Amino acid sequence: MPAVLALLAVLAGSAALAGCSGGPSLEKRGAITASPGDSRHLSIGSAGFTESELLAQMYAALLGHAGYRTDLLTVGNRELYEPALESGQIDVVPEYAATLADWLNAKTHGPHAAPVASPDIGVTMAALRKLTGPRGLTALPAGRAVDQNAFAVSASYAARHRLATLSDLGRAKLPVRLAAGDECVQRPFCAPGLRRVYGITVTAVDPKGVGTTPAKQAVQNGQDQMVLTTSTDATLDQFGLVLLTDDKKLQNADNVIPLVNRSRAGSARAAAALNRLNTVLTTADLAQLNAQVDSWRRLPADVAHNYLVRKGLLPK
């Protein structure tokens, strides 16, 4: 535990230094423009929540199978692990394309910079790579799995009104009280976006948080009609809820991607090992893996290993 605390202190210091600069210093440009590296020992970072831990475990297992020695580090948030990735204290971390693109854009160009992410994953990845390159990072190809904002209603409500998509809800002209975080009132991808893109009549935002148990219970008991959650929410069935498809793509393309330090983990060999997950892992798979950890109380390492074996990515 003391070693972990020490690491966190170092990472926090890195974050503070990174916050003082819009990019790498001139004396570090050589390292950033150097050829992709292939360190034999790679540190895999995790943001500490279930899904991030599962992805980090899968990355470590795939890299281990490819001949790398790996260790895993849990670092609390992007403000800490991204500067640590730039400095080489962490070599690989699971990320989300659209969220990372806009976060790096604000870090590079200021908090009021126009967003660069898009519902189109190709556009989002092109913008992201322009931002990661100067920082010595490489955003590897996006996978099929997507973890983005999503909206759920009760299964009985959906059946009664014949709802499968958010467009269906807009056409139904039903008044909707939305359980979400209080920021949903102003966020363009939440209440304002639902009104603008889908014509949904959001009468009020019930500030119960994003995908929290109280928020889901409020929809379950009919107090609210819809809840803001995520596309990999593993507990919707427990509350009798179903997702409505974002058929007009209100949400940006938050596909799962591996983000790597180019000078240490930027080789074709490391990329090939990590990219094996891309064509296999789906959004539904990720939700099910989350459920195994959060609801079934299984260890992330065991869940990740069993999934990779089942999909033929690791030997039995």
Secondary structure by P-SEA (a helix, b strand, c coil): caaaaaaaaaaaaaaaaaaacccccccccccccccbbbbcbbbbbbcccaaaaaaaaaaaaaaaaacccbbbbbbcccccaaaaaaaccccbbbbbaaaaaaaaaaaaccccccccccccaaaaaaaaaaaaaaacccccccccccccbbbbccaaaaaaaccccaaaaaaaccccccccccccccccccaaaaaaacccccccccccccccaaaaaaaaaccccbbbbccccccccccccccccccccccccccbbbbbcccccccaaaaaaaacccccccaaaaaaaaaaaccccccaaaaaaaaaaaaccccc
